[in-house]
Amino acid sequence: MQLEATSSYRSTWQYDEPSPGVEQFITETFDSYEQQARWLIPDEECAPPLFVVGGAQSDFTRLNPLLYRLQAMGIGSLTANLSGHSVASEPGALEPSLSTNRAEALRFHRHIATRCETVVGHSLGASIALKLAAQQPAVDKLVLICPAVYPDNAHDAPFGPAFKAAISKPYGFLDCDSFEFLRQFQGRVLLVMGEFDGLNSQVHGQGAGTSAGTLWLAGAQRYSPIPEEVTRTLLKSVPPPHLECLLLSNCDHGVAAHLRSTPLVADQVAQTVAEFILGER
């Protein structure tokens, strides 16, 4: 594994802020482009490194409020930039899709595969994290942050109109083998959700089996792209003894932004995630 001490892409990051410890970088060359991952290395490691799959329109700095706190607590992480989601990942694949992102993620994951026990998936990245974890027997913990689940036939659709059409069919997400994977999964799952995400679409004037979208609620504009039925099916798919849930009050789908704007909440979330990772070892 070739580790780099600095990143030539730093000027393109969404958040250029100092880490609480060592950060190193891995660059992978694909057919006609490169992508980079950042490895946050703690001073004193107390758990194997996490593999983190970020969400749409994210680079590997979006979850800094969580990942930096975990690094300071002795839990490192490897997060890759994936095609189609950020300036830092450009130019990337020509017509990126979830399948493209999964192949990119798997390439980076192999660098820590022999040690990695926990995979974190954020929003769109959770759909990739679930597919990746199903191929990695060593993974026995999943942290799913405001997770999206998409129909299997959406994974090959290029991002843009084709992808939007593939994920817009009411209840289409049920046609995904990740739910069956979770039913068979012998590890543990931590589900982190904002209280204003995963809302009932029909209560808010939308069709059943779809998202509630953007709405005004409790004195503020809220974004709820995850259908209530996705969350309910996830909860039903994980055996109760293996499931933990963390609900963030006054938070919608924008969990990363919420953690950035409320440091005390970020402290509490990082502590909960750390305890989940370190438990039952």
NUMARTOR-306527 format. One record per residue (C-alpha): residue in three letters; residue number from 1; x, y, z negated. Coordinates in Angstrom, 1 decimal. Layout:
// residues N
- residu:num:u:v:w
- ALA:NUM:X:Y:Z .
...
END
This chain:
// residues 281
- residu:num:u:v:w
- MET:1:0.0:0.0:0.0 .
- GLN:2:1.5:3.3:1.1 .
- LEU:3:0.6:6.0:-1.5 .
- GLU:4:1.0:9.7:-0.7 .
- ALA:5:1.6:12.3:-3.4 .
- THR:6:-0.1:15.1:-1.6 .
- SER:7:-2.9:15.4:1.0 .
- SER:8:-2.5:17.4:4.2 .
- TYR:9:-6.3:17.7:4.3 .
- ARG:10:-6.6:19.5:1.0 .
- SER:11:-7.8:22.8:2.7 .
- THR:12:-10.9:20.9:3.9 .
- TRP:13:-12.0:19.5:0.6 .
- GLN:14:-15.4:20.6:-0.8 .
- TYR:15:-13.9:21.2:-4.3 .
- ASP:16:-10.2:21.9:-4.6 .
- GLU:17:-9.7:21.7:-8.4 .
- PRO:18:-6.9:20.2:-10.5 .
- SER:19:-7.4:16.6:-11.7 .
- PRO:20:-6.6:15.7:-15.4 .
- GLY:21:-4.0:13.2:-14.3 .
- VAL:22:-2.1:11.8:-11.4 .
- GLU:23:-3.9:11.8:-8.0 .
- GLN:24:-2.5:9.9:-5.0 .
- PHE:25:-3.8:9.3:-1.5 .
- ILE:26:-4.1:6.5:1.0 .
- THR:27:-4.5:7.1:4.7 .
- GLU:28:-6.0:4.5:7.0 .
- THR:29:-5.9:4.5:10.8 .
- PHE:30:-9.0:3.3:12.6 .
- ASP:31:-9.4:3.0:16.4 .
- SER:32:-9.0:6.7:17.2 .
- TYR:33:-9.0:8.5:13.9 .
- GLU:34:-7.8:8.6:10.3 .
- GLN:35:-9.6:8.7:7.0 .
- GLN:36:-8.2:9.3:3.6 .
- ALA:37:-9.0:8.1:0.1 .
- ARG:38:-8.0:9.6:-3.2 .
- TRP:39:-6.9:7.4:-6.1 .
- LEU:40:-7.3:9.0:-9.6 .
- ILE:41:-4.8:7.3:-11.9 .
- PRO:42:-5.2:7.7:-15.7 .
- ASP:43:-2.2:8.3:-18.0 .
- GLU:44:-3.2:5.2:-20.0 .
- GLU:45:-5.4:2.7:-18.2 .
- CYS:46:-8.1:1.1:-20.2 .
- ALA:47:-10.1:-0.6:-17.3 .
- PRO:48:-9.4:-1.6:-13.8 .
- PRO:49:-10.0:1.1:-11.2 .
- LEU:50:-13.5:1.8:-9.9 .
- PHE:51:-14.3:1.9:-6.2 .
- VAL:52:-16.7:4.8:-5.4 .
- VAL:53:-18.8:5.3:-2.4 .
- GLY:54:-20.0:8.9:-2.0 .
- GLY:55:-23.3:10.2:-0.6 .
- ALA:56:-24.3:12.0:2.5 .
- GLN:57:-22.5:15.3:3.1 .
- SER:58:-20.0:14.4:0.5 .
- ASP:59:-16.2:14.1:0.4 .
- PHE:60:-14.2:12.4:-2.4 .
- THR:61:-14.3:15.5:-4.5 .
- ARG:62:-18.2:15.7:-4.8 .
- LEU:63:-18.2:13.6:-8.0 .
- ASN:64:-15.3:15.3:-9.7 .
- PRO:65:-17.4:16.2:-12.7 .
- LEU:66:-17.8:12.5:-13.4 .
- LEU:67:-14.6:11.0:-12.0 .
- TYR:68:-12.3:13.5:-13.7 .
- ARG:69:-13.9:12.8:-17.1 .
- LEU:70:-13.5:9.1:-16.6 .
- GLN:71:-9.9:9.5:-15.5 .
- ALA:72:-9.2:11.4:-18.7 .
- MET:73:-10.8:8.5:-20.6 .
- GLY:74:-8.5:6.0:-19.0 .
- ILE:75:-10.7:4.8:-16.1 .
- GLY:76:-9.3:5.5:-12.7 .
- SER:77:-11.1:5.4:-9.3 .
- LEU:78:-10.6:5.1:-5.6 .
- THR:79:-12.9:7.2:-3.4 .
- ALA:80:-12.8:7.3:0.4 .
- ASN:81:-13.9:10.0:2.8 .
- LEU:82:-16.3:8.4:5.3 .
- SER:83:-17.1:9.4:8.9 .
- GLY:84:-20.0:11.7:9.5 .
- HIS:85:-20.3:13.3:6.0 .
- SER:86:-17.9:16.1:5.5 .
- VAL:87:-15.3:18.5:7.0 .
- ALA:88:-12.6:16.4:5.3 .
- SER:89:-13.7:13.3:7.3 .
- GLU:90:-13.7:15.0:10.7 .
- PRO:91:-13.3:14.1:13.5 .
- GLY:92:-14.0:10.6:12.3 .
- ALA:93:-15.8:7.9:14.3 .
- LEU:94:-17.5:9.0:17.5 .
- GLU:95:-21.0:7.9:16.5 .
- PRO:96:-20.8:7.0:12.8 .
- SER:97:-23.4:4.9:11.1 .
- LEU:98:-23.8:3.1:7.8 .
- SER:99:-22.1:0.1:9.4 .
- THR:100:-19.2:2.4:10.3 .
- ASN:101:-19.0:3.7:6.8 .
- ARG:102:-19.2:0.2:5.4 .
- ALA:103:-16.2:-0.9:7.5 .
- GLU:104:-14.3:2.1:6.4 .
- ALA:105:-15.1:1.5:2.8 .
- LEU:106:-14.1:-2.2:3.0 .
- ARG:107:-10.8:-1.2:4.5 .
- PHE:108:-10.0:1.1:1.6 .
- HIS:109:-11.5:-1.3:-1.0 .
- ARG:110:-9.0:-4.0:-0.1 .
- HIS:111:-6.2:-1.9:-1.7 .
- ILE:112:-7.8:-2.6:-5.2 .
- ALA:113:-9.9:-5.6:-4.4 .
- THR:114:-7.9:-8.0:-6.6 .
- ARG:115:-8.5:-5.8:-9.6 .
- CYS:116:-11.8:-3.9:-8.9 .
- GLU:117:-14.7:-5.1:-11.1 .
- THR:118:-17.0:-2.0:-10.8 .
- VAL:119:-18.4:-0.3:-7.7 .
- VAL:120:-20.1:3.0:-7.9 .
- GLY:121:-22.6:4.1:-5.2 .
- HIS:122:-24.0:7.7:-5.0 .
- SER:123:-27.2:8.4:-3.0 .
- LEU:124:-26.6:7.1:0.6 .
- GLY:125:-23.4:5.6:-0.7 .
- ALA:126:-25.4:3.2:-2.9 .
- SER:127:-26.8:1.5:0.2 .
- ILE:128:-23.2:0.9:1.3 .
- ALA:129:-22.0:-0.1:-2.2 .
- LEU:130:-24.7:-2.8:-2.5 .
- LYS:131:-23.6:-4.3:0.8 .
- LEU:132:-20.0:-4.1:-0.2 .
- ALA:133:-20.5:-5.7:-3.6 .
- ALA:134:-22.4:-8.6:-2.0 .
- GLN:135:-19.1:-9.5:-0.3 .
- GLN:136:-16.9:-9.1:-3.3 .
- PRO:137:-17.3:-11.9:-6.0 .
- ALA:138:-15.0:-10.1:-8.4 .
- VAL:139:-17.4:-7.2:-8.7 .
- ASP:140:-19.6:-7.7:-11.8 .
- LYS:141:-20.7:-4.1:-12.5 .
- LEU:142:-22.6:-1.7:-10.4 .
- VAL:143:-23.3:2.0:-11.1 .
- LEU:144:-26.0:3.3:-8.9 .
- ILE:145:-26.5:7.1:-9.0 .
- CYS:146:-29.8:8.3:-7.5 .
- PRO:147:-29.5:5.3:-5.1 .
- ALA:148:-30.9:5.1:-1.6 .
- VAL:149:-31.8:1.8:0.0 .
- TYR:150:-32.4:1.6:3.7 .
- PRO:151:-33.8:-1.1:6.0 .
- ASP:152:-31.1:-3.4:7.4 .
- ASN:153:-31.9:-2.3:10.9 .
- ALA:154:-31.0:1.2:10.0 .
- HIS:155:-27.3:0.4:9.3 .
- ASP:156:-26.4:0.3:13.0 .
- ALA:157:-28.3:3.5:14.0 .
- PRO:158:-26.0:6.5:14.6 .
- PHE:159:-26.5:9.3:12.1 .
- GLY:160:-28.9:11.9:13.5 .
- PRO:161:-32.3:11.3:15.1 .
- ALA:162:-31.8:7.6:15.5 .
- PHE:163:-30.9:7.1:11.9 .
- LYS:164:-33.7:9.3:10.7 .
- ALA:165:-36.3:7.4:12.8 .
- ALA:166:-34.9:4.1:11.4 .
- ILE:167:-35.3:5.1:7.8 .
- SER:168:-38.7:7.0:8.1 .
- LYS:169:-41.0:4.0:8.5 .
- PRO:170:-43.2:3.8:5.3 .
- TYR:171:-42.0:0.9:3.1 .
- GLY:172:-39.3:0.1:5.7 .
- PHE:173:-36.6:0.0:2.9 .
- LEU:174:-38.2:-3.3:1.7 .
- ASP:175:-36.7:-5.0:4.7 .
- CYS:176:-33.2:-5.0:3.1 .
- ASP:177:-31.3:-8.0:1.8 .
- SER:178:-29.8:-5.9:-1.0 .
- PHE:179:-32.8:-6.5:-3.2 .
- GLU:180:-32.3:-10.3:-2.9 .
- PHE:181:-28.6:-9.7:-3.7 .
- LEU:182:-29.6:-7.9:-6.9 .
- ARG:183:-32.0:-10.7:-7.8 .
- GLN:184:-29.1:-13.2:-7.6 .
- PHE:185:-26.4:-10.8:-9.1 .
- GLN:186:-24.9:-12.2:-12.3 .
- GLY:187:-23.3:-8.9:-13.3 .
- ARG:188:-24.7:-5.7:-14.8 .
- VAL:189:-26.3:-2.6:-13.3 .
- LEU:190:-26.4:0.9:-14.5 .
- LEU:191:-29.0:3.1:-12.8 .
- VAL:192:-28.6:6.8:-13.1 .
- MET:193:-31.5:9.0:-12.0 .
- GLY:194:-32.8:12.5:-12.2 .
- GLU:195:-36.3:12.8:-13.7 .
- PHE:196:-37.5:14.7:-10.6 .
- ASP:197:-36.2:12.1:-8.1 .
- GLY:198:-38.1:9.0:-7.1 .
- LEU:199:-41.4:10.8:-7.5 .
- ASN:200:-44.7:9.3:-6.3 .
- SER:201:-45.1:10.6:-2.8 .
- GLN:202:-48.9:10.3:-2.8 .
- VAL:203:-49.3:12.5:-5.9 .
- HIS:204:-47.4:15.2:-4.0 .
- GLY:205:-49.3:15.0:-0.7 .
- GLN:206:-47.1:12.6:1.3 .
- GLY:207:-47.8:9.1:2.6 .
- ALA:208:-47.3:5.9:0.6 .
- GLY:209:-43.9:4.3:0.8 .
- THR:210:-42.1:7.5:1.7 .
- SER:211:-40.3:10.3:-0.2 .
- ALA:212:-42.0:13.2:-2.0 .
- GLY:213:-39.5:15.5:-0.3 .
- THR:214:-38.9:19.1:-1.5 .
- LEU:215:-41.5:20.6:-3.8 .
- TRP:216:-42.0:23.1:-6.5 .
- LEU:217:-42.2:21.5:-9.9 .
- ALA:218:-41.7:22.5:-13.5 .
- GLY:219:-40.7:26.0:-12.5 .
- ALA:220:-38.2:25.2:-9.9 .
- GLN:221:-37.7:23.7:-6.4 .
- ARG:222:-37.0:20.0:-6.7 .
- TYR:223:-35.6:17.6:-4.1 .
- SER:224:-37.0:14.0:-4.3 .
- PRO:225:-35.8:12.1:-1.2 .
- ILE:226:-35.9:8.6:-2.9 .
- PRO:227:-39.3:7.0:-2.6 .
- GLU:228:-40.8:5.9:-5.9 .
- GLU:229:-41.1:2.4:-4.5 .
- VAL:230:-37.4:2.1:-3.9 .
- THR:231:-36.7:2.8:-7.6 .
- ARG:232:-39.5:0.4:-8.7 .
- THR:233:-38.2:-2.4:-6.4 .
- LEU:234:-34.6:-1.9:-7.7 .
- LEU:235:-35.9:-2.1:-11.3 .
- LYS:236:-37.8:-5.3:-10.5 .
- SER:237:-34.9:-6.8:-8.7 .
- VAL:238:-32.4:-6.7:-11.6 .
- PRO:239:-33.1:-9.1:-14.5 .
- PRO:240:-33.8:-7.0:-17.6 .
- PRO:241:-30.9:-8.2:-19.6 .
- HIS:242:-28.5:-7.0:-16.9 .
- LEU:243:-30.0:-3.5:-16.4 .
- GLU:244:-29.3:-0.2:-18.1 .
- CYS:245:-31.0:3.1:-17.1 .
- LEU:246:-30.0:6.7:-17.7 .
- LEU:247:-32.6:9.3:-16.9 .
- LEU:248:-31.3:12.9:-16.6 .
- SER:249:-33.9:15.5:-17.7 .
- ASN:250:-34.4:18.6:-15.6 .
- CYS:251:-32.5:17.1:-12.7 .
- ASP:252:-33.6:16.0:-9.3 .
- HIS:253:-31.7:14.1:-6.6 .
- GLY:254:-28.7:16.6:-7.0 .
- VAL:255:-27.0:14.7:-9.8 .
- ALA:256:-23.5:15.8:-8.8 .
- ALA:257:-24.5:19.5:-8.8 .
- HIS:258:-26.3:19.0:-12.1 .
- LEU:259:-23.2:17.5:-13.7 .
- ARG:260:-21.1:20.4:-12.3 .
- SER:261:-23.5:23.1:-13.7 .
- THR:262:-24.0:21.4:-17.1 .
- PRO:263:-20.7:20.3:-18.6 .
- LEU:264:-22.2:18.9:-21.8 .
- VAL:265:-24.5:16.7:-19.8 .
- ALA:266:-21.5:15.6:-17.7 .
- ASP:267:-19.7:14.7:-20.9 .
- GLN:268:-22.6:12.5:-22.0 .
- VAL:269:-23.0:10.8:-18.6 .
- ALA:270:-19.3:10.1:-18.5 .
- GLN:271:-19.4:8.6:-22.0 .
- THR:272:-22.4:6.4:-21.0 .
- VAL:273:-20.7:5.2:-17.8 .
- ALA:274:-17.4:4.5:-19.7 .
- GLU:275:-19.2:2.5:-22.3 .
- PHE:276:-21.0:0.5:-19.6 .
- ILE:277:-17.7:-0.2:-17.8 .
- LEU:278:-15.9:-1.2:-20.9 .
- GLY:279:-18.7:-3.2:-22.4 .
- GLU:280:-18.8:-7.1:-22.4 .
- ARG:281:-15.2:-7.4:-21.2 .
END
